[in-house]
Each structure stands twice: as structure tokens, then as C-alpha cells.
Amino acid sequence: MKSASRTFDLFETFARIQAPITLSDLARQMKMPVSTCFNLVRTFEARGFLYSLGSRRGLYPTKRMLQLVTTIAQHDPIGTRVSHALSELRDTTGETVVLAKRSGDKVVYMEIFESSHRIRYSAEVGEIRDLHANSMGKALLGQLPEAERKAVISRLKFTKYTKQTLPSAAAYATDIAKSLKRGYCLNDGESVADVMGVAVAMKINDEHFAVALAGPRYRMKDEIAARAGQLQRACRSIADAG
């Protein structure tokens, strides 16, 4: 019961503070040792309920805890910044737009702007995906220094989701290198058959995020270059707004 109580205490703290909070401040508000608070925070990060804005900017919840998120989302410094540009990108392209951030060896979906097409790519805020089978995972790893990128890739497990899933660290590293030269990353049916995504990375407050456009392959495959250009312009507008 104590762990359940701490779960509610954590989200009630964010609802009360209505702003990002550092680990030490969170521990003080919840009247618990920093080490205990650290373990609690790591659990929620791993399950997609919290994300980090950087060590000096603190932590904030995703929208997965629906009963509390209405209050929390009004003060989300990332969501409010990207909402207009990404919803406009969704409306212009007709495809689903996803904002994501890396969390260890995973990708966490932060914002979803879903297409209105009957046949579309659908996802949920707080979903956690493997880096190796995700266009945003590639984009985010592409922002790391080469040595750090190699270290991360070396510890990935290349779970096969479809026939197109990249099978090895070497294949994945080669794909990222090609993507960096091209200026955008692709997921061509590597996680879900017949779904295609294009992604680019951007910085917000010195933190790396990635944005993807995703939809059925039959609609995306002949429009990739155009969609990549629209995506790049949207991300530049968000970055420049800071």
C-alpha cells in the first residue's frame, strides 16, 4: 500500500506545483529520501509516465495519467511549444505526427497528432518503442557523438518485428549514417508491416527530440521527399521559436 500511496503522492505533487521539478525538490515535497525518490522516478520514466527535460530543468509527466494530466498539460513547457506547428503539419500532410524523446535504449512518445484518414497510423502518448525499429530512434541516435552512438547501438537487442526490421548493429549503424547524409530517417515497414515513417531530430532547451510523420506505405512511399521537407520546415519553426 505504501508504494501505491507514493504513486498518488508523486502525481499530486506535479498537479500542485504545476511546473517541472528537480529530483531533490520532488523528494523534499514528498518527504522522502532522495535515493528512494530516484528509484520511484526511474520506474515511471521506464514506463512512459515521466520524462526528463535535462538535469537542471527537472522532470515532468507524460499525458498517460489521464485523470491528472488535464491540469498538468496546461503547464507542459514542451507540449505548448510544439502544439501549433505539429497540428498544422498534421493538417497539411494528412498524416499522423508524433513527437518523441529518447529514454535510455527506448523511444517514448510525447505528443500524438493523429490523422483524420480512416486508414492511418495510430499511437498513444506514453508508448515506448525500441530504438532500432523506429525512425525517431534513428534520428535521436544520429544526434549523439559517434563514440556514444556506437556504444548505445552495441547494447541494443535487434528484435525482429517484420521482414524489414534491421537485423544487426552493423546494418543499423549504416542506416543511420545514410540518414545523416540524406537529412532525414526512415522506417519502411521495420516495426509494422505496410507502415512508413519519416523523422528528423530537433533541439528544445538543449534537449534532443524527434518528430515523425507516419502513415500507410501506399500513401507515403511516393511522397517521402516532399513529406521530409515539410517535416524539416516544421521542426525549424519550433526550434527558431525558442
N, C-alpha and C positions, 0 to 999 in steps of 0.2 A: 504493500500500500504506500510505503514511503516513496518509492520510485514513481508511482502514478501521481502522487501529490506534487512531486518536483516537476513533472511534466506540465501540469497545470500552472504551477508557480512560474515556470520559465516563460510560458506564453502570456500569462497575465502581466508579467514584468514588462515584456515588449509592448503590450497594449497600453500599459500605464505610462511608460517612458515615451513611446511614440517616436522613436529615433534609434539609429544604430547605437550599440553599446559595446564597450570593450569587455573582454573576459573578466578582468579584475573588477570592473564596475558591476557586471552581472552577478558575480559571486557575492559582492557586498550587498546588493539589493536583495538577493535570495538568502542571505545569511548562511552561506556555506563556504567551506574551504575552496580556494582556487583550484586545487587539484581535483576535487570532486566535481566542481563546475566544468572543468576542462573535459572530463570524461563524458559528462552529460551532453555538452556541446558537440563533441566528436560523434556521438551516437546520432544526434539529429542531423548533423551535416551529412553523414553517411547514408541516411535515409531520405535526404532531399527536403528536410524541413527548414534547414538553416543554410545560409551562405555567408561567406566572408567577403568583406569589402577591403580587406587588407589589414595588417596587424595593427595599424594606428587608427583605422577608421571603424573597427568593430565588426559586429555580427548583426544579421537581420534575418527574419523568417522568410521562407517562400510562401506562396498562397495556398499551400496544401492543408493547413489547419483552417478550414473554411469558416468556422464559427468566429474565429478571432481575426481572420485576415481582412475583413471589411474595414475594421479600424486601423489595422497595421498598414494596409496597402496605401492609404491616403498619405502616408509619410515615407513611402518607399523611394529612396533617392535615385534608384536605377529605373524602376518602372515608370515613374513620372517623366523621366528624361527621354525614354525611348518610345513611349506610347504613340505619340502623334506620327512620328516618322515611320514606325513599323506598321501601324494600322493603315497608313496611306500606301505603303509598299504592298500590303496585302490586297488593298482595293485596286491598285493599279495593275498588279500582275494576275490577280485572281487566284493566287496560290497561298498555302499556309506559310506563315512566317514564324520562326522560332528564335528566341534569344536564349543562349546557354552560357554556362561558365564551367570551367574545369574544377573538379573536386578530386584530388588525388589521381587515380587511374580511371576516373569516370567523368562523364559529362552530365551536368544537372540542367534540366530545362527550367528557365526562369520565367519566361513570358511566352504565351502562345496567342497568335492572331490567326484564327482558323479561316480557311477558305469557305466561301458560300456555295461552291460547287457540290452537287450531290455526290460525286466521286472525288474524294480529296484525301490528303494526308491528315490524319488526326493524331494529336498527342495531348498529354496532360501536364500542367505545371507540376514540378517536383519529380517528374520521371527521371530515372537515372539510366544512362546508356554507356556501353563500352566505348572507349576512345577509338578502337581500331575499326569499328564498323559504323562510323558516323562522320559526316562531312565537317561538322563543327569541331569534333575531336581532332581531326586533321588540322583544321585552321588554328586551333588553340595550341597544339603541339608545334606548329610551324612558327609560332612566336617565341619559342624558347631558344636559348643559345644551343648550338649544335651538340655540345657535350651533354648538356642536361636532357635534350631531346632524345639522344641515343640511350641515355640511362633509363628514361621512362619507357621507351619502346622495348628495351631489353627485358623488362619485367612484365610486359603485357601477356595475357593469355589470348591467343587468337582463336576464340570460339567461332566455329563455322555456323553462320545463320542461313546463308543461301549459297548457291553455286558461285556467286560473285564475291563472297567475302574474301578479303585479302588473307592469304594463308600463313604469312610469316613476317618476322621483323624486317627482313630484307625487302620484301615486297612493299610493306607499309612505309618504310623509310624512303624508298624510291618514289612511291606515290606522292608523299609529302614534298619531296624535292621538286618533282614535276609541277605540283600545285603552286609552290612558291614562285617558280618561273612564270607560270601562267597567270597568277594573280588571284586565283580562287580554287577552292577544293570541291571535289565531287564525291557523292555517294551514289553509285549507279547500281542499285539493287543489292547492295552489300549487306544490308541489315534486314530489309523487307523486299521480297521479290516484286518487281514491277513498280517500285517507288524510287524516285530520283530526287536528289537534293544537291544544292549548290550553296556553299558557305564562304564567308570571309570573316576575318577577325577585326576587332577594333578595341581601342583603349578608352575606358571611362575611369577617371580619377586614378590613373596609373595602374589600373587592373585590366587584364585581358578578358574580353567577352567575345562571343562569336554569334553571328546571325545567319540563319539558313532560310532559303526558300525551298519548299518541298512539295511534290505532287506526283501524280501518276506519270510513269515514264512516257507513255504515249503523248502526253501533253507537254512534257518538259524537254524531251531529247532534242528537238529541233530548235528550241528557244534558249538553250543554255547560255550562249554568249550574250544575248540580249538581257536575260534574267540576271546574269552575273554583273553586267553593267549597272542595272537598276539597283541591285543589292549594294554594290560598291558606293554608289552615289548616296543611298540612304544612310549607310554607315558613316560616310564622311560628314554628312549633315549633323548626325548625332555627335560625333567626335568634335566637330567645329563649334557646336553649341556650348561646349564646356569652357 
